[in-house]
Amino acid sequence: MSFDKVRIVLVETSHPGNIGAAARAMKNMGLNHLVLVKPKVWPAREALSMAASALDVLDGVRVVQTMEEAIADCHLVIGTSARLRQMPVQLLDPQSCGEKIVASMPVQEVALVFGREISGLSNRELHLCHYHVHIPINPEYPSLNLAAAVMVLSYELRKAWLAAADKGLSIGGGDWDQEAATAKELELFLAHMKEVLIEIEFLDPENPRQLMRRLRRLYQRIQPDKMELNILRGILSAVTQKIQDIEKKGK
């Protein structure tokens, strides 16, 4: 079993002990790749003591400054949310989350993102995710330790993999004839689209409303591949060129 294309991302972790405990939970379930986004304390002796025999996971930790950097090369990004929010994003339960990841690996790079211990992921960070996953804990005590959340979702991932293997299903592979676009490639496309929409005066930068946010949701939902994004960016470039040609003729 290999989860080599699956990474756990912890955003701005406050308590280093949670990093070590999360690494231990990951190793219990066969996960090895841990990315830390701007941790408050790192490296930390407390993390080492809480990791027990999962020091190899900590040895391989990658530290970055933004969530965008952590997920730049990922094709599928699932963000955890401790509370349900009124956001137009498909919500997964833990079991569905595990099944979704198993269906995507090993042909896609996958990030499972956990937020800050106190406030979780910001709305901006959640908008970078294709899906949200919510652990339905007791509403009378809705405080779930970060490492415990990592354990719950890592277990569901392992369970989904074992279920697929037990049924003799091929794991991963997918239906793509082209590699899916990465998060960074989608961000570049959306920035390109925004420029063109402003240029043709379809988008008012002073009063953008929800246009770009809804377009983001559209393209995250359909998960275009690299060739499809290249075609779309080619269309945008052609629009810009046509505008420039018209302006030259008018002079």
Secondary structure, 3 states (H helix, E strand, C coil): CCCCCEEEEEECCCCHHHHHHHHHHHHHHCCCEEEEECCCCCCCHHHHHHHCCCHHHHHCCEEECCHHHHHCCCCEEEEECCCCCCCCCCEECHHHHHHHHHHHCCCCCEEEEECECCCECCHHHHCCCCEEECCCCCCCCCCCCHHHHHHHHHHHHHHHHHHHHHCCCCCCCCCCCCCECCHHHHHHHHHHHHHHHHHCCCCCCCCCCCHHHHHHHHHHHHCCEHHHHHHHHHHHHHHHHHHHHHHHHHC
